[in-house]
Amino acid sequence: MEVKVCARCKKMYQYITGPNVCPKCKQIEEEQFQKVKEYLRENPGANMNKVSDETKYQLN
Ligand SMILES: [Zn+2]
């Protein structure tokens, strides 16, 4: 079992596999990702800065 520090909230968590964020932050990121996907569906061709502004999605 590996313990890592979350790249987002800096809390320690038990790392299994996947991105370097804790399960809670992973869920938040997935929700944000869904918003980005919806935004892009409604605004095809939007640039990433605009998408990031509109959805508060943060690129790591
Ligand atoms: Zn976290």
PDB file of the backbone (N, CA, C, O) and the ligand in Angstrom, with CONECT records:
HET     ZN  A 101       1
ATOM      1  N   MET A   1       0.849  -1.212   0.000  1.00  0.00           N
ATOM      2  CA  MET A   1       0.000   0.000   0.000  1.00  0.00           C
ATOM      3  C   MET A   1       0.877   1.252   0.000  1.00  0.00           C
ATOM      4  O   MET A   1       1.768   1.403   0.837  1.00  0.00           O
ATOM      5  N   GLU A   2       0.616   2.124  -0.930  1.00  0.00           N
ATOM      6  CA  GLU A   2       1.421   3.334  -1.074  1.00  0.00           C
ATOM      7  C   GLU A   2       0.607   4.542  -0.624  1.00  0.00           C
ATOM      8  O   GLU A   2      -0.569   4.677  -0.961  1.00  0.00           O
ATOM      9  N   VAL A   3       1.256   5.420   0.148  1.00  0.00           N
ATOM     10  CA  VAL A   3       0.578   6.641   0.579  1.00  0.00           C
ATOM     11  C   VAL A   3       1.172   7.816  -0.179  1.00  0.00           C
ATOM     12  O   VAL A   3       2.391   7.975  -0.242  1.00  0.00           O
ATOM     13  N   LYS A   4       0.304   8.635  -0.752  1.00  0.00           N
ATOM     14  CA  LYS A   4       0.760   9.804  -1.509  1.00  0.00           C
ATOM     15  C   LYS A   4       0.061  11.046  -0.994  1.00  0.00           C
ATOM     16  O   LYS A   4      -0.943  10.977  -0.285  1.00  0.00           O
ATOM     17  N   VAL A   5       0.629  12.198  -1.376  1.00  0.00           N
ATOM     18  CA  VAL A   5       0.002  13.481  -1.053  1.00  0.00           C
ATOM     19  C   VAL A   5      -0.786  13.925  -2.279  1.00  0.00           C
ATOM     20  O   VAL A   5      -0.257  13.953  -3.390  1.00  0.00           O
ATOM     21  N   CYS A   6      -2.034  14.266  -2.071  1.00  0.00           N
ATOM     22  CA  CYS A   6      -2.899  14.698  -3.164  1.00  0.00           C
ATOM     23  C   CYS A   6      -2.332  15.941  -3.845  1.00  0.00           C
ATOM     24  O   CYS A   6      -1.951  16.899  -3.171  1.00  0.00           O
ATOM     25  N   ALA A   7      -2.276  15.930  -5.176  1.00  0.00           N
ATOM     26  CA  ALA A   7      -1.737  17.054  -5.938  1.00  0.00           C
ATOM     27  C   ALA A   7      -2.649  18.270  -5.845  1.00  0.00           C
ATOM     28  O   ALA A   7      -2.232  19.383  -6.166  1.00  0.00           O
ATOM     29  N   ARG A   8      -3.870  18.069  -5.414  1.00  0.00           N
ATOM     30  CA  ARG A   8      -4.852  19.136  -5.403  1.00  0.00           C
ATOM     31  C   ARG A   8      -5.036  19.741  -4.026  1.00  0.00           C
ATOM     32  O   ARG A   8      -4.885  20.950  -3.849  1.00  0.00           O
ATOM     33  N   CYS A   9      -5.365  18.900  -3.043  1.00  0.00           N
ATOM     34  CA  CYS A   9      -5.683  19.421  -1.699  1.00  0.00           C
ATOM     35  C   CYS A   9      -4.570  19.157  -0.693  1.00  0.00           C
ATOM     36  O   CYS A   9      -4.664  19.585   0.457  1.00  0.00           O
ATOM     37  N   LYS A  10      -3.517  18.459  -1.110  1.00  0.00           N
ATOM     38  CA  LYS A  10      -2.331  18.196  -0.281  1.00  0.00           C
ATOM     39  C   LYS A  10      -2.607  17.287   0.912  1.00  0.00           C
ATOM     40  O   LYS A  10      -1.797  17.212   1.836  1.00  0.00           O
ATOM     41  N   LYS A  11      -3.727  16.609   0.896  1.00  0.00           N
ATOM     42  CA  LYS A  11      -3.990  15.628   1.937  1.00  0.00           C
ATOM     43  C   LYS A  11      -3.345  14.305   1.559  1.00  0.00           C
ATOM     44  O   LYS A  11      -3.137  14.013   0.381  1.00  0.00           O
ATOM     45  N   MET A  12      -3.031  13.508   2.580  1.00  0.00           N
ATOM     46  CA  MET A  12      -2.477  12.189   2.299  1.00  0.00           C
ATOM     47  C   MET A  12      -3.603  11.203   2.049  1.00  0.00           C
ATOM     48  O   MET A  12      -4.667  11.275   2.664  1.00  0.00           O
ATOM     49  N   TYR A  13      -3.349  10.296   1.149  1.00  0.00           N
ATOM     50  CA  TYR A  13      -4.364   9.296   0.833  1.00  0.00           C
ATOM     51  C   TYR A  13      -3.680   8.021   0.380  1.00  0.00           C
ATOM     52  O   TYR A  13      -2.495   8.028   0.046  1.00  0.00           O
ATOM     53  N   GLN A  14      -4.415   6.947   0.371  1.00  0.00           N
ATOM     54  CA  GLN A  14      -3.866   5.663  -0.069  1.00  0.00           C
ATOM     55  C   GLN A  14      -3.954   5.579  -1.579  1.00  0.00           C
ATOM     56  O   GLN A  14      -5.035   5.514  -2.166  1.00  0.00           O
ATOM     57  N   TYR A  15      -2.789   5.583  -2.180  1.00  0.00           N
ATOM     58  CA  TYR A  15      -2.711   5.569  -3.631  1.00  0.00           C
ATOM     59  C   TYR A  15      -2.812   4.139  -4.152  1.00  0.00           C
ATOM     60  O   TYR A  15      -2.111   3.245  -3.678  1.00  0.00           O
ATOM     61  N   ILE A  16      -3.675   3.938  -5.115  1.00  0.00           N
ATOM     62  CA  ILE A  16      -3.777   2.622  -5.741  1.00  0.00           C
ATOM     63  C   ILE A  16      -3.288   2.740  -7.184  1.00  0.00           C
ATOM     64  O   ILE A  16      -2.264   2.165  -7.554  1.00  0.00           O
ATOM     65  N   THR A  17      -4.027   3.482  -7.981  1.00  0.00           N
ATOM     66  CA  THR A  17      -3.629   3.697  -9.374  1.00  0.00           C
ATOM     67  C   THR A  17      -4.348   4.936  -9.898  1.00  0.00           C
ATOM     68  O   THR A  17      -5.284   5.428  -9.267  1.00  0.00           O
ATOM     69  N   GLY A  18      -3.913   5.440 -11.049  1.00  0.00           N
ATOM     70  CA  GLY A  18      -4.584   6.580 -11.651  1.00  0.00           C
ATOM     71  C   GLY A  18      -3.898   7.892 -11.338  1.00  0.00           C
ATOM     72  O   GLY A  18      -2.707   7.911 -11.027  1.00  0.00           O
ATOM     73  N   PRO A  19      -4.646   9.008 -11.416  1.00  0.00           N
ATOM     74  CA  PRO A  19      -4.043  10.331 -11.220  1.00  0.00           C
ATOM     75  C   PRO A  19      -3.600  10.542  -9.774  1.00  0.00           C
ATOM     76  O   PRO A  19      -4.074   9.860  -8.866  1.00  0.00           O
ATOM     77  N   ASN A  20      -2.685  11.495  -9.568  1.00  0.00           N
ATOM     78  CA  ASN A  20      -2.137  11.742  -8.234  1.00  0.00           C
ATOM     79  C   ASN A  20      -3.029  12.662  -7.406  1.00  0.00           C
ATOM     80  O   ASN A  20      -2.565  13.657  -6.849  1.00  0.00           O
ATOM     81  N   VAL A  21      -4.297  12.323  -7.332  1.00  0.00           N
ATOM     82  CA  VAL A  21      -5.219  13.084  -6.491  1.00  0.00           C
ATOM     83  C   VAL A  21      -6.025  12.103  -5.646  1.00  0.00           C
ATOM     84  O   VAL A  21      -6.208  10.948  -6.029  1.00  0.00           O
ATOM     85  N   CYS A  22      -6.508  12.574  -4.486  1.00  0.00           N
ATOM     86  CA  CYS A  22      -7.263  11.710  -3.588  1.00  0.00           C
ATOM     87  C   CYS A  22      -8.649  11.419  -4.181  1.00  0.00           C
ATOM     88  O   CYS A  22      -9.078  12.109  -5.105  1.00  0.00           O
ATOM     89  N   PRO A  23      -9.346  10.409  -3.661  1.00  0.00           N
ATOM     90  CA  PRO A  23     -10.654  10.052  -4.241  1.00  0.00           C
ATOM     91  C   PRO A  23     -11.639  11.209  -4.278  1.00  0.00           C
ATOM     92  O   PRO A  23     -12.422  11.335  -5.220  1.00  0.00           O
ATOM     93  N   LYS A  24     -11.600  12.060  -3.246  1.00  0.00           N
ATOM     94  CA  LYS A  24     -12.526  13.190  -3.199  1.00  0.00           C
ATOM     95  C   LYS A  24     -12.245  14.173  -4.336  1.00  0.00           C
ATOM     96  O   LYS A  24     -13.161  14.626  -5.022  1.00  0.00           O
ATOM     97  N   CYS A  25     -10.968  14.493  -4.523  1.00  0.00           N
ATOM     98  CA  CYS A  25     -10.598  15.419  -5.589  1.00  0.00           C
ATOM     99  C   CYS A  25     -10.841  14.794  -6.962  1.00  0.00           C
ATOM    100  O   CYS A  25     -11.206  15.482  -7.915  1.00  0.00           O
ATOM    101  N   LYS A  26     -10.635  13.488  -7.046  1.00  0.00           N
ATOM    102  CA  LYS A  26     -10.880  12.797  -8.301  1.00  0.00           C
ATOM    103  C   LYS A  26     -12.342  12.957  -8.703  1.00  0.00           C
ATOM    104  O   LYS A  26     -12.659  13.174  -9.873  1.00  0.00           O
ATOM    105  N   GLN A  27     -13.230  12.845  -7.708  1.00  0.00           N
ATOM    106  CA  GLN A  27     -14.656  13.011  -7.981  1.00  0.00           C
ATOM    107  C   GLN A  27     -14.947  14.430  -8.455  1.00  0.00           C
ATOM    108  O   GLN A  27     -15.705  14.631  -9.404  1.00  0.00           O
ATOM    109  N   ILE A  28     -14.332  15.428  -7.780  1.00  0.00           N
ATOM    110  CA  ILE A  28     -14.528  16.819  -8.180  1.00  0.00           C
ATOM    111  C   ILE A  28     -14.041  17.019  -9.610  1.00  0.00           C
ATOM    112  O   ILE A  28     -14.705  17.670 -10.417  1.00  0.00           O
ATOM    113  N   GLU A  29     -12.883  16.456  -9.914  1.00  0.00           N
ATOM    114  CA  GLU A  29     -12.337  16.616 -11.261  1.00  0.00           C
ATOM    115  C   GLU A  29     -13.229  15.958 -12.313  1.00  0.00           C
ATOM    116  O   GLU A  29     -13.381  16.469 -13.422  1.00  0.00           O
ATOM    117  N   GLU A  30     -13.809  14.829 -11.952  1.00  0.00           N
ATOM    118  CA  GLU A  30     -14.693  14.162 -12.902  1.00  0.00           C
ATOM    119  C   GLU A  30     -15.944  14.985 -13.169  1.00  0.00           C
ATOM    120  O   GLU A  30     -16.436  15.041 -14.295  1.00  0.00           O
ATOM    121  N   GLU A  31     -16.459  15.631 -12.103  1.00  0.00           N
ATOM    122  CA  GLU A  31     -17.620  16.502 -12.282  1.00  0.00           C
ATOM    123  C   GLU A  31     -17.266  17.679 -13.180  1.00  0.00           C
ATOM    124  O   GLU A  31     -18.045  18.070 -14.049  1.00  0.00           O
ATOM    125  N   GLN A  32     -16.072  18.243 -12.956  1.00  0.00           N
ATOM    126  CA  GLN A  32     -15.632  19.361 -13.788  1.00  0.00           C
ATOM    127  C   GLN A  32     -15.442  18.915 -15.226  1.00  0.00           C
ATOM    128  O   GLN A  32     -15.767  19.646 -16.161  1.00  0.00           O
ATOM    129  N   PHE A  33     -14.918  17.719 -15.396  1.00  0.00           N
ATOM    130  CA  PHE A  33     -14.699  17.201 -16.730  1.00  0.00           C
ATOM    131  C   PHE A  33     -16.021  17.032 -17.469  1.00  0.00           C
ATOM    132  O   PHE A  33     -16.117  17.300 -18.667  1.00  0.00           O
ATOM    133  N   GLN A  34     -17.042  16.580 -16.735  1.00  0.00           N
ATOM    134  CA  GLN A  34     -18.370  16.455 -17.342  1.00  0.00           C
ATOM    135  C   GLN A  34     -18.880  17.819 -17.792  1.00  0.00           C
ATOM    136  O   GLN A  34     -19.480  17.938 -18.860  1.00  0.00           O
ATOM    137  N   LYS A  35     -18.641  18.860 -16.970  1.00  0.00           N
ATOM    138  CA  LYS A  35     -19.057  20.213 -17.334  1.00  0.00           C
ATOM    139  C   LYS A  35     -18.347  20.671 -18.592  1.00  0.00           C
ATOM    140  O   LYS A  35     -18.952  21.284 -19.472  1.00  0.00           O
ATOM    141  N   VAL A  36     -17.044  20.367 -18.673  1.00  0.00           N
ATOM    142  CA  VAL A  36     -16.269  20.739 -19.854  1.00  0.00           C
ATOM    143  C   VAL A  36     -16.845  20.062 -21.087  1.00  0.00           C
ATOM    144  O   VAL A  36     -17.007  20.685 -22.136  1.00  0.00           O
ATOM    145  N   LYS A  37     -17.152  18.779 -20.947  1.00  0.00           N
ATOM    146  CA  LYS A  37     -17.712  18.038 -22.082  1.00  0.00           C
ATOM    147  C   LYS A  37     -19.033  18.631 -22.538  1.00  0.00           C
ATOM    148  O   LYS A  37     -19.283  18.773 -23.735  1.00  0.00           O
ATOM    149  N   GLU A  38     -19.886  18.979 -21.558  1.00  0.00           N
ATOM    150  CA  GLU A  38     -21.171  19.594 -21.904  1.00  0.00           C
ATOM    151  C   GLU A  38     -20.966  20.940 -22.577  1.00  0.00           C
ATOM    152  O   GLU A  38     -21.625  21.267 -23.564  1.00  0.00           O
ATOM    153  N   TYR A  39     -20.038  21.716 -22.026  1.00  0.00           N
ATOM    154  CA  TYR A  39     -19.772  23.039 -22.586  1.00  0.00           C
ATOM    155  C   TYR A  39     -19.301  22.921 -24.029  1.00  0.00           C
ATOM    156  O   TYR A  39     -19.729  23.685 -24.894  1.00  0.00           O
ATOM    157  N   LEU A  40     -18.426  21.967 -24.284  1.00  0.00           N
ATOM    158  CA  LEU A  40     -17.896  21.792 -25.639  1.00  0.00           C
ATOM    159  C   LEU A  40     -18.968  21.307 -26.601  1.00  0.00           C
ATOM    160  O   LEU A  40     -18.932  21.613 -27.793  1.00  0.00           O
ATOM    161  N   ARG A  41     -19.924  20.546 -26.074  1.00  0.00           N
ATOM    162  CA  ARG A  41     -21.011  20.086 -26.928  1.00  0.00           C
ATOM    163  C   ARG A  41     -21.877  21.268 -27.356  1.00  0.00           C
ATOM    164  O   ARG A  41     -22.353  21.341 -28.488  1.00  0.00           O
ATOM    165  N   GLU A  42     -22.067  22.206 -26.396  1.00  0.00           N
ATOM    166  CA  GLU A  42     -22.899  23.369 -26.696  1.00  0.00           C
ATOM    167  C   GLU A  42     -22.129  24.455 -27.437  1.00  0.00           C
ATOM    168  O   GLU A  42     -22.721  25.271 -28.144  1.00  0.00           O
ATOM    169  N   ASN A  43     -20.817  24.461 -27.275  1.00  0.00           N
ATOM    170  CA  ASN A  43     -19.975  25.485 -27.897  1.00  0.00           C
ATOM    171  C   ASN A  43     -18.821  24.846 -28.646  1.00  0.00           C
ATOM    172  O   ASN A  43     -17.664  24.969 -28.245  1.00  0.00           O
ATOM    173  N   PRO A  44     -19.141  24.164 -29.733  1.00  0.00           N
ATOM    174  CA  PRO A  44     -18.063  23.483 -30.454  1.00  0.00           C
ATOM    175  C   PRO A  44     -17.031  24.486 -30.955  1.00  0.00           C
ATOM    176  O   PRO A  44     -17.384  25.558 -31.445  1.00  0.00           O
ATOM    177  N   GLY A  45     -15.773  24.138 -30.831  1.00  0.00           N
ATOM    178  CA  GLY A  45     -14.707  25.003 -31.314  1.00  0.00           C
ATOM    179  C   GLY A  45     -14.257  26.046 -30.304  1.00  0.00           C
ATOM    180  O   GLY A  45     -13.391  26.865 -30.612  1.00  0.00           O
ATOM    181  N   ALA A  46     -14.841  26.031 -29.074  1.00  0.00           N
ATOM    182  CA  ALA A  46     -14.397  26.982 -28.051  1.00  0.00           C
ATOM    183  C   ALA A  46     -12.942  26.704 -27.693  1.00  0.00           C
ATOM    184  O   ALA A  46     -12.515  25.550 -27.645  1.00  0.00           O
ATOM    185  N   ASN A  47     -12.178  27.779 -27.439  1.00  0.00           N
ATOM    186  CA  ASN A  47     -10.778  27.513 -27.078  1.00  0.00           C
ATOM    187  C   ASN A  47     -10.663  27.174 -25.587  1.00  0.00           C
ATOM    188  O   ASN A  47     -11.566  27.443 -24.794  1.00  0.00           O
ATOM    189  N   MET A  48      -9.522  26.575 -25.236  1.00  0.00           N
ATOM    190  CA  MET A  48      -9.367  25.996 -23.902  1.00  0.00           C
ATOM    191  C   MET A  48      -9.408  27.062 -22.802  1.00  0.00           C
ATOM    192  O   MET A  48      -9.923  26.805 -21.714  1.00  0.00           O
ATOM    193  N   ASN A  49      -8.869  28.256 -23.077  1.00  0.00           N
ATOM    194  CA  ASN A  49      -8.920  29.320 -22.064  1.00  0.00           C
ATOM    195  C   ASN A  49     -10.351  29.692 -21.740  1.00  0.00           C
ATOM    196  O   ASN A  49     -10.705  29.898 -20.579  1.00  0.00           O
ATOM    197  N   LYS A  50     -11.157  29.775 -22.758  1.00  0.00           N
ATOM    198  CA  LYS A  50     -12.568  30.123 -22.595  1.00  0.00           C
ATOM    199  C   LYS A  50     -13.289  29.011 -21.820  1.00  0.00           C
ATOM    200  O   LYS A  50     -14.061  29.277 -20.899  1.00  0.00           O
ATOM    201  N   VAL A  51     -13.028  27.799 -22.203  1.00  0.00           N
ATOM    202  CA  VAL A  51     -13.650  26.661 -21.530  1.00  0.00           C
ATOM    203  C   VAL A  51     -13.273  26.658 -20.050  1.00  0.00           C
ATOM    204  O   VAL A  51     -14.114  26.438 -19.179  1.00  0.00           O
ATOM    205  N   SER A  52     -12.002  26.903 -19.791  1.00  0.00           N
ATOM    206  CA  SER A  52     -11.495  26.924 -18.426  1.00  0.00           C
ATOM    207  C   SER A  52     -12.184  28.032 -17.617  1.00  0.00           C
ATOM    208  O   SER A  52     -12.552  27.818 -16.462  1.00  0.00           O
ATOM    209  N   ASP A  53     -12.354  29.195 -18.212  1.00  0.00           N
ATOM    210  CA  ASP A  53     -13.041  30.314 -17.561  1.00  0.00           C
ATOM    211  C   ASP A  53     -14.478  29.955 -17.219  1.00  0.00           C
ATOM    212  O   ASP A  53     -14.948  30.193 -16.106  1.00  0.00           O
ATOM    213  N   GLU A  54     -15.154  29.386 -18.185  1.00  0.00           N
ATOM    214  CA  GLU A  54     -16.587  29.124 -18.053  1.00  0.00           C
ATOM    215  C   GLU A  54     -16.891  28.002 -17.082  1.00  0.00           C
ATOM    216  O   GLU A  54     -17.910  28.031 -16.392  1.00  0.00           O
ATOM    217  N   THR A  55     -16.026  27.028 -17.027  1.00  0.00           N
ATOM    218  CA  THR A  55     -16.325  25.829 -16.244  1.00  0.00           C
ATOM    219  C   THR A  55     -15.501  25.757 -14.962  1.00  0.00           C
ATOM    220  O   THR A  55     -15.745  24.889 -14.123  1.00  0.00           O
ATOM    221  N   LYS A  56     -14.525  26.657 -14.795  1.00  0.00           N
ATOM    222  CA  LYS A  56     -13.590  26.633 -13.659  1.00  0.00           C
ATOM    223  C   LYS A  56     -12.733  25.363 -13.659  1.00  0.00           C
ATOM    224  O   LYS A  56     -12.171  24.967 -12.638  1.00  0.00           O
ATOM    225  N   TYR A  57     -12.655  24.757 -14.809  1.00  0.00           N
ATOM    226  CA  TYR A  57     -11.836  23.560 -14.920  1.00  0.00           C
ATOM    227  C   TYR A  57     -10.375  23.970 -14.926  1.00  0.00           C
ATOM    228  O   TYR A  57      -9.973  24.861 -15.674  1.00  0.00           O
ATOM    229  N   GLN A  58      -9.573  23.308 -14.076  1.00  0.00           N
ATOM    230  CA  GLN A  58      -8.162  23.653 -13.990  1.00  0.00           C
ATOM    231  C   GLN A  58      -7.313  22.565 -14.616  1.00  0.00           C
ATOM    232  O   GLN A  58      -7.408  21.389 -14.265  1.00  0.00           O
ATOM    233  N   LEU A  59      -6.493  22.983 -15.539  1.00  0.00           N
ATOM    234  CA  LEU A  59      -5.569  22.033 -16.155  1.00  0.00           C
ATOM    235  C   LEU A  59      -4.371  21.864 -15.244  1.00  0.00           C
ATOM    236  O   LEU A  59      -3.809  22.846 -14.760  1.00  0.00           O
ATOM    237  N   ASN A  60      -3.988  20.650 -15.013  1.00  0.00           N
ATOM    238  CA  ASN A  60      -2.828  20.404 -14.162  1.00  0.00           C
ATOM    239  C   ASN A  60      -1.579  20.220 -15.006  1.00  0.00           C
ATOM    240  O   ASN A  60      -0.495  20.002 -14.465  1.00  0.00           O
TER     241      ASN A  60
HETATM  242 ZN    ZN A 101      -7.405  15.799  -2.698  1.00  0.00          ZN2+
END
